[in-house]
Every structure is written in C-alpha cells, then in structure tokens.
Amino acid sequence: MTFFYRRRKVPLSAYIFAAMMFTSLLVFIAAAVISSGPIVLGTEMNGDGSLEYLCLGRGCEIYAYLGS
C-alpha cells in the first residue's frame, strides 16, 4: 500500500514571526551581556601564593592588578 503525504504549506507570515522572535531573543541576550559587569568564574592560586582571577566580560583588567 502506498501512502502519499501532502506537504503542509506554511504561510510566509509564520516564518517572519519566527524570525522576529529569534532576533528579539538575540537582542535581549546581547543587551544583558553588554550591560553586565565582569563575571568572575573562579580563582586560581599560583605557586608563589598570589591569586589569579578567571573572568569573562568587560572590565576584567581590574582583576589583573588585585593580586599585586
């Protein structure tokens, strides 16, 4: 027995709506990352007893001078 499946046609407005939702999600995530300060992931103790900070984001250079 042979089955024939008809392909469902999705209107163009559905694709435009999905693209707008995905774009707005990317904008919100980018705004949250840009507006946040540095995110400290952890610290690492060097052999000489000084701390090194592992961080993400902008402003991480201030953590480079804390151990000095």
Residue frames as a rotation matrix with the C-alpha (Angstrom) as fourth column:
MET 1
0.582 0.813 0.000 0.00
0.813 -0.582 0.000 0.00
0.000 0.000 -1.000 0.00
THR 2
-0.458 -0.748 0.481 1.37
0.766 -0.606 -0.213 3.39
0.451 0.271 0.851 -0.95
PHE 3
0.391 0.525 -0.756 0.92
0.816 -0.577 0.022 6.47
-0.425 -0.626 -0.654 1.20
PHE 4
-0.149 -0.370 0.917 1.13
0.702 -0.693 -0.166 9.91
0.697 0.619 0.363 -0.25
TYR 5
0.007 0.076 -0.997 1.88
0.882 -0.470 -0.030 12.73
-0.471 -0.879 -0.070 2.16
ARG 6
0.534 0.199 0.822 0.89
0.605 -0.769 -0.208 16.20
0.590 0.608 -0.531 1.19
ARG 7
-0.565 -0.790 -0.239 3.35
0.774 -0.407 -0.484 18.81
0.286 -0.458 0.842 2.24
ARG 8
0.437 0.731 -0.525 1.75
0.869 -0.494 0.035 21.37
-0.234 -0.471 -0.851 4.52
LYS 9
-0.075 -0.417 0.906 2.21
0.619 -0.732 -0.286 24.90
0.782 0.539 0.313 3.27
VAL 10
0.005 -0.022 -1.000 3.27
0.923 -0.385 0.013 27.32
-0.385 -0.923 0.018 5.99
PRO 11
0.836 0.364 0.411 2.35
0.510 -0.792 -0.335 30.93
0.203 0.489 -0.848 5.32
LEU 12
-0.013 -0.887 0.461 5.11
0.512 -0.402 -0.759 33.47
0.859 0.226 0.459 4.94
SER 13
0.320 0.190 0.928 3.84
-0.531 -0.775 0.342 35.40
0.785 -0.602 -0.147 7.97
ALA 14
1.000 0.009 -0.021 4.69
0.011 0.617 0.787 32.43
0.020 -0.787 0.617 10.21
TYR 15
0.326 -0.944 0.053 8.31
0.897 0.291 -0.334 32.49
0.300 0.156 0.941 9.03
ILE 16
-0.101 -0.317 0.943 8.50
0.094 -0.947 -0.308 36.25
0.990 0.057 0.125 9.53
PHE 17
0.717 0.423 0.554 7.07
-0.499 -0.243 0.832 35.94
0.486 -0.873 0.037 13.04
ALA 18
0.879 -0.439 -0.188 9.58
0.473 0.751 0.461 33.20
-0.061 -0.494 0.867 13.96
ALA 19
0.023 -0.905 0.424 12.46
0.791 -0.243 -0.562 35.29
0.612 0.348 0.710 12.58
MET 20
0.115 0.089 0.989 11.32
-0.285 -0.951 0.118 38.32
0.952 -0.295 -0.084 14.59
MET 21
0.949 0.247 0.195 11.07
-0.260 0.270 0.927 36.26
0.176 -0.931 0.321 17.79
PHE 22
0.596 -0.796 -0.103 14.56
0.801 0.598 0.019 34.80
0.046 -0.094 0.995 17.27
THR 23
-0.106 -0.620 0.777 16.00
0.486 -0.714 -0.504 38.26
0.868 0.324 0.377 16.51
SER 24
0.437 0.318 0.841 14.41
-0.496 -0.695 0.521 39.78
0.750 -0.645 -0.146 19.62
LEU 25
0.981 -0.139 -0.137 15.79
0.195 0.645 0.739 36.93
-0.014 -0.751 0.660 21.73
LEU 26
0.203 -0.966 0.161 19.29
0.923 0.133 -0.361 37.59
0.327 0.222 0.919 20.40
VAL 27
-0.034 -0.154 0.987 18.92
0.037 -0.987 -0.153 41.33
0.999 0.032 0.039 21.08
PHE 28
0.793 0.392 0.466 17.81
-0.431 -0.178 0.884 40.73
0.430 -0.903 0.027 24.68
ILE 29
0.808 -0.559 -0.186 20.68
0.581 0.701 0.414 38.32
-0.101 -0.443 0.891 25.33
ALA 30
-0.032 -0.846 0.532 23.21
0.780 -0.354 -0.516 40.73
0.625 0.398 0.672 23.80
ALA 31
0.216 0.174 0.961 21.85
-0.270 -0.935 0.230 43.62
0.938 -0.309 -0.155 25.89
ALA 32
0.982 0.159 0.100 22.09
-0.144 0.290 0.946 41.55
0.121 -0.944 0.308 29.07
VAL 33
0.513 -0.856 -0.065 25.69
0.858 0.510 0.058 40.54
-0.017 -0.085 0.996 28.35
ILE 34
-0.099 -0.565 0.819 26.79
0.555 -0.715 -0.426 44.04
0.826 0.412 0.384 27.36
SER 35
0.356 0.325 0.876 25.24
-0.385 -0.803 0.455 45.75
0.851 -0.499 -0.161 30.37
SER 36
0.970 -0.021 -0.243 26.65
0.218 0.518 0.827 43.30
0.109 -0.855 0.507 32.90
GLY 37
0.513 -0.844 0.156 29.98
-0.845 -0.465 0.263 43.80
-0.149 -0.267 -0.952 34.58
PRO 38
-0.375 -0.723 -0.580 32.76
-0.748 0.606 -0.272 41.27
0.548 0.332 -0.768 34.67
ILE 39
0.792 0.610 0.020 31.71
-0.540 0.686 0.487 37.76
0.283 -0.396 0.873 35.64
VAL 40
-0.247 -0.906 0.344 34.26
-0.969 0.218 -0.119 36.06
0.033 -0.363 -0.931 37.88
LEU 41
0.435 0.377 -0.818 34.31
-0.493 0.860 0.135 32.35
0.754 0.344 0.560 37.11
GLY 42
0.901 -0.176 -0.397 36.79
0.410 0.644 0.646 31.46
0.142 -0.744 0.653 39.81
THR 43
0.635 -0.759 0.147 40.21
-0.771 -0.608 0.190 32.00
-0.055 -0.233 -0.971 41.25
GLU 44
0.783 -0.491 -0.382 43.45
0.301 0.836 -0.458 30.15
0.544 0.244 0.803 40.91
MET 45
0.838 -0.542 0.053 46.27
-0.270 -0.329 0.905 30.07
-0.474 -0.773 -0.422 43.45
ASN 46
0.628 -0.711 -0.317 49.70
-0.396 0.059 -0.916 30.35
0.670 0.701 -0.245 41.89
GLY 47
0.394 -0.569 -0.722 52.78
0.633 0.737 -0.235 28.66
0.666 -0.365 0.651 43.30
ASP 48
-0.674 -0.709 0.206 54.01
0.375 -0.569 -0.732 31.89
0.636 -0.416 0.649 44.87
GLY 49
-0.593 0.502 -0.630 50.75
0.733 0.012 -0.680 32.39
-0.333 -0.865 -0.375 46.78
SER 50
-0.802 0.331 -0.498 49.22
-0.399 -0.917 0.032 35.05
-0.446 0.224 0.867 44.53
LEU 51
-0.074 0.884 0.461 45.67
0.331 0.458 -0.825 34.76
-0.941 0.092 -0.327 43.20
GLU 52
-0.989 -0.064 -0.133 44.69
-0.106 -0.316 0.943 34.82
-0.103 0.947 0.306 39.57
TYR 53
-0.219 0.976 -0.008 41.09
-0.278 -0.070 -0.958 35.62
-0.935 -0.207 0.286 38.67
LEU 54
-0.880 0.086 0.468 39.34
0.452 0.454 0.768 33.82
-0.146 0.887 -0.438 35.82
CYS 55
-0.237 0.820 -0.522 36.71
0.105 -0.512 -0.852 36.21
-0.966 -0.257 0.035 34.50
LEU 56
-0.392 0.269 0.880 34.52
0.920 0.126 0.371 36.94
-0.011 0.955 -0.297 31.48
GLY 57
0.634 0.770 0.066 33.21
0.773 -0.630 -0.078 40.20
-0.019 0.101 -0.995 30.15
ARG 58
0.288 -0.472 0.833 34.34
0.245 -0.805 -0.541 43.78
0.926 0.360 -0.116 30.10
GLY 59
0.531 -0.134 0.837 36.41
-0.691 -0.641 0.336 45.22
0.491 -0.756 -0.433 32.90
CYS 60
0.928 -0.196 -0.316 38.44
0.300 0.896 0.328 42.11
0.219 -0.400 0.890 33.63
GLU 61
0.121 -0.960 0.251 41.67
0.331 -0.199 -0.922 44.11
0.936 0.195 0.294 33.58
ILE 62
0.233 -0.036 0.972 40.93
-0.775 -0.610 0.163 45.45
0.587 -0.791 -0.171 37.10
TYR 63
0.952 0.135 0.275 41.20
-0.279 0.754 0.594 41.89
-0.127 -0.642 0.756 38.43
ALA 64
0.601 -0.794 -0.090 44.69
0.455 0.432 -0.779 41.55
0.657 0.427 0.621 36.93
TYR 65
-0.224 -0.731 0.645 46.03
-0.139 -0.631 -0.763 44.16
0.965 -0.261 0.040 39.38
LEU 66
0.681 0.553 0.481 44.30
-0.538 -0.068 0.840 42.95
0.497 -0.831 0.251 42.54
GLY 67
0.867 -0.364 -0.341 46.98
0.469 0.828 0.306 40.38
0.171 -0.425 0.889 43.29
SER 68
0.049 -0.919 0.391 49.82
0.533 -0.307 -0.788 42.93
0.845 0.247 0.475 43.01
